[in-house]
């Protein structure tokens, strides 16, 4: 064993040797000087106490006094005295060690301390207000004693600061257990408990058996079981009522009352803690339910304002640390290939939290809500452009149209835009999360890839153009009038025409004159057929035929189940196309008859009131385009 060199330890050894907490400083210095000489070889640091011992020790003692570890005074003879509170603390510690072995020993009382015991070394602990506070946050130290004060005239007990309330409870239960083993105390208490709780005789008997035969199990039940709280409340109350009336109590009876008070207040503490834990668990469940309610995404400020069904804020029913742990736990990755339960995305530098299971419903809801807003914005924009007899790329080009929708979505529906661009959205399809959330099977993904924004918002470029044209005055839809007006309103740009092109146009114009010869007309037909053949090669995939593609598109837009009605509708559409081509055939030139010209003719036809009623517009456009080519190829 190492030789003690710390001055506070040496003081404790010296007071124990003298069996007195107060020592004369000069006597201690003489002892310390002899001690240093004896153990100098084993502990060279003791050399500091060999010369001018009194002054060196006094400086060290003054430091200990400032740290409230001892007190210095002077007696009537002018001698320096040192009071070492640790003397009593060591004695009380020894008493509690004996209590572990012999529970019949009474608890140490405050009256066992001398009247001049310094208050700085004795903390007042009121069992009704201070005792349970030391369970979670109390400091444990042997540097002082605690005086436990009870609510009635029961004598206060003392215990070292290193002894926890749980340890005192264990000793208190042992004393109550000892009481129940004496004479007929158990039968008497059991009878009173059964009278006070009719119908619970078996439960009371089981609790008493558990308490007397299985101490650790009984202590655990006291901390967690709801029914046990009632048992202990009645048991402590009955014992206390029997003994509190006695004016003179033996030390054993005083110790029993002290034990009952400790058990009663600890039981109330555990009961309150269990209720708080239940309230916290319920509040955390309500927190989970709140994430499942619209609008499904919430920032931290909103989360802190969540309330229960009574309107009581949830924050308060659980602590800030509980909320932080809840968020941290659910936003942590569940596994290598799994998304967290709670996902995070940003909108304008604000963090929002969203349950993984609510991503798809939220996307569907936002797409439905944003569709009308973005559609109206495009229609309004295009209306102004077309009213000025102008066009933009988004009207003619699919990629430009997608870019326009993306720009509008970012400004008009920032949450939808941020969510669609979040890193976790593509992973939903890979993880197997259901990607449809509507009776009609609204799709978000196609073969694991997110659909274009125009498809998600169900915005069709041609339909939007048609809707915009309807809003314009009627003369904008009459080709001759609108062309004349556009001619006068648009700035004219002169383009040099090659001589060969002018000659070709003059030749074609000569074909259209009433005096055309038969050979000229025949030549025009052949040139148109040749141009139509080139268009056919672009429209018809390799390995298919024009007739085959016509039948495919026909089945897509004409879905009538009645064969007769289906044939009639097909013939009506074909007749409309034939009549239209018959009227304009004389204006069609072979040099300008290309895919763009066919698309223009097709859109003009499909935008007529008769054909606008047909739902599958894309299939109808493809069919009309192919049928026009077929008619041109069949010119004879």
Residue pairs with C-beta under 8 A, 6 or more apart in sequence:
2 43
3 39
3 42
3 43
4 10
4 13
5 43
5 45
5 46
7 57
7 60
7 61
7 64
8 64
8 69
8 70
8 86
10 32
10 35
11 23
11 28
11 70
11 82
11 84
11 86
12 84
12 86
12 87
12 90
14 23
14 28
14 31
15 21
15 23
15 84
15 86
15 87
16 87
16 90
20 87
21 83
21 84
21 85
21 87
21 88
21 114
22 81
22 82
22 83
22 84
23 81
23 82
23 84
24 79
24 80
24 81
24 82
25 54
25 57
25 58
25 61
25 72
25 79
25 80
25 81
25 82
26 54
26 79
26 80
28 57
28 82
29 53
29 54
29 57
30 53
32 49
32 53
32 57
33 49
33 50
33 53
35 46
35 49
36 46
36 47
36 49
36 50
37 50
39 46
40 46
40 47
40 50
48 56
49 56
49 57
58 80
61 70
61 72
61 82
62 72
64 70
65 71
65 72
68 120
68 121
68 143
69 85
69 86
69 143
70 82
70 83
70 84
70 85
70 86
71 82
71 83
71 85
71 118
71 120
72 80
72 81
72 82
72 83
73 80
73 81
73 83
74 80
74 81
75 81
83 118
85 117
85 118
85 121
85 144
85 145
86 142
86 143
88 113
88 117
88 145
89 121
89 142
89 143
89 144
89 145
89 160
92 108
92 145
92 158
92 159
92 160
93 142
93 160
93 162
95 105
95 108
96 108
96 159
96 160
96 163
96 171
98 105
99 105
99 107
99 171
100 171
103 171
103 174
103 175
103 178
104 178
104 252
106 251
106 252
106 254
106 255
107 157
107 159
107 171
107 255
107 258
107 259
108 157
108 158
108 159
109 155
109 156
109 157
109 158
109 254
110 122
110 147
110 155
110 156
110 157
110 158
111 155
112 158
113 122
113 145
113 158
120 144
121 143
121 144
121 145
122 144
122 145
122 146
122 147
122 158
123 144
123 145
123 146
123 147
123 161
124 130
124 147
124 149
125 131
125 134
125 146
125 147
125 148
125 149
126 149
127 148
127 149
127 150
127 151
127 261
127 262
127 265
128 151
128 265
131 148
131 165
131 262
131 265
132 165
132 265
132 266
132 269
134 164
134 165
135 164
135 165
135 166
135 269
138 164
138 165
139 161
140 161
140 162
140 164
141 161
141 162
142 160
142 161
142 162
143 161
144 161
145 158
145 159
145 160
145 161
146 158
146 159
146 160
146 161
146 163
147 156
147 157
147 158
148 156
148 157
148 158
148 159
148 168
148 258
148 262
149 156
150 156
150 257
150 258
150 261
151 261
152 244
154 244
154 254
154 257
154 258
154 261
155 254
155 258
157 258
159 168
165 262
165 266
168 262
169 219
169 262
169 263
169 266
170 219
171 259
172 258
172 259
172 260
172 262
172 263
172 266
173 211
173 215
173 218
173 219
173 259
173 263
174 215
175 255
175 256
175 259
176 235
176 239
176 256
176 259
176 260
176 263
177 211
177 212
177 215
179 185
179 239
179 256
180 186
180 189
180 208
180 211
180 212
181 212
186 208
186 212
189 208
189 235
189 238
189 239
190 204
190 205
190 208
192 238
193 204
193 208
193 231
193 234
193 235
193 238
194 200
194 201
194 204
196 234
196 238
197 203
197 204
197 230
197 234
203 227
203 231
204 231
207 218
207 228
207 231
210 217
210 218
210 221
211 218
221 228
222 228
222 229
222 232
222 266
222 267
222 270
223 270
224 270
224 274
226 274
229 267
229 270
229 271
229 274
232 263
232 264
232 267
233 264
233 267
233 268
236 260
236 261
236 263
236 264
236 267
237 264
239 256
239 260
240 257
240 260
240 261
240 264
243 249
243 253
243 256
243 257
243 260
244 257
246 253
249 257
279 317
280 317
280 318
280 319
280 322
282 317
283 308
283 314
283 317
283 318
284 318
284 322
284 326
286 306
286 308
286 309
286 314
287 303
287 306
287 314
287 318
287 323
287 326
290 298
290 303
290 306
290 314
291 298
291 342
291 353
291 354
291 355
291 358
292 355
292 358
294 365
295 362
296 354
296 355
296 358
296 361
296 362
296 365
297 345
297 352
297 353
297 354
297 362
297 415
297 419
298 352
298 353
298 354
299 350
299 351
299 352
299 353
300 351
300 353
303 323
303 327
303 353
304 315
304 323
305 313
305 315
306 313
306 314
306 315
307 313
307 314
308 314
308 317
315 323
327 342
327 353
330 340
330 341
330 342
331 340
331 341
331 342
331 343
331 344
331 353
332 340
333 339
333 340
334 340
334 341
337 431
338 431
339 356
339 424
339 427
339 428
339 431
340 356
341 355
341 356
342 353
342 354
342 355
342 356
343 353
343 354
343 355
343 356
343 359
343 422
343 424
344 351
344 352
344 353
344 354
345 351
345 352
345 354
345 418
345 419
345 422
345 424
346 352
346 418
347 414
347 415
347 418
348 414
352 415
354 362
354 419
356 424
356 428
356 433
357 433
359 419
359 424
359 425
359 428
359 433
360 428
360 433
360 434
360 435
360 436
360 437
360 444
361 437
362 419
363 416
363 419
363 420
363 425
363 444
363 456
364 437
364 438
364 442
364 444
366 413
366 415
366 416
366 419
367 416
367 442
367 456
367 457
367 458
369 413
370 409
370 412
370 413
370 416
370 457
371 457
371 458
371 459
373 412
373 413
374 405
374 408
374 409
374 412
374 413
374 457
374 459
375 457
375 459
375 464
377 408
377 412
378 394
378 404
378 405
378 408
378 459
378 464
379 464
379 467
379 468
379 471
382 392
382 395
382 464
382 465
382 468
383 468
383 471
383 472
385 391
385 392
385 395
386 468
386 469
386 472
386 476
387 472
387 476
388 489
389 482
389 485
389 486
389 489
389 490
390 490
392 400
393 400
394 400
394 401
394 403
394 404
394 461
395 401
395 461
395 465
398 461
401 454
401 461
402 452
402 453
402 454
405 453
405 454
405 457
405 459
406 417
406 453
409 416
409 417
409 420
409 453
409 457
410 417
419 425
420 450
420 453
420 456
425 450
426 448
426 449
426 450
428 435
428 445
429 435
429 445
429 448
429 449
429 450
430 448
435 443
435 444
435 445
436 442
436 443
436 444
443 451
444 450
444 451
444 456
445 451
450 456
454 460
454 461
460 617
460 618
462 603
462 606
462 617
462 621
463 617
465 603
466 607
466 612
469 476
469 477
469 607
475 481
475 482
475 485
476 482
476 485
479 604
501 591
504 591
505 589
505 591
508 524
508 589
508 590
508 591
510 516
510 520
511 520
511 521
511 523
511 524
512 586
512 587
524 590
525 635
525 636
527 590
528 588
528 590
528 593
528 632
528 635
529 632
529 633
529 635
530 590
531 590
531 593
531 594
531 632
532 593
532 629
532 632
532 633
533 633
534 594
535 593
535 594
535 595
535 598
535 629
536 546
536 629
536 633
538 595
539 546
539 549
539 595
539 625
539 626
539 629
540 546
540 549
540 626
541 549
546 626
546 629
546 630
546 633
549 622
549 626
550 623
550 626
550 627
550 630
553 619
553 620
553 622
553 623
553 626
554 570
554 623
556 616
556 619
556 623
557 614
557 615
557 616
557 619
557 620
557 623
558 566
558 569
558 570
558 573
559 616
560 566
560 569
572 610
573 611
573 614
573 620
573 623
573 624
574 627
576 605
576 608
576 610
576 611
577 605
577 624
577 627
577 628
577 631
578 631
580 601
580 604
580 605
581 601
581 628
581 631
581 632
584 601
585 635
588 597
588 632
593 632
598 625
598 628
598 629
599 625
601 628
602 621
602 624
602 625
602 628
603 621
605 611
605 624
606 612
606 617
606 620
606 621
606 624
611 620
611 624
614 620
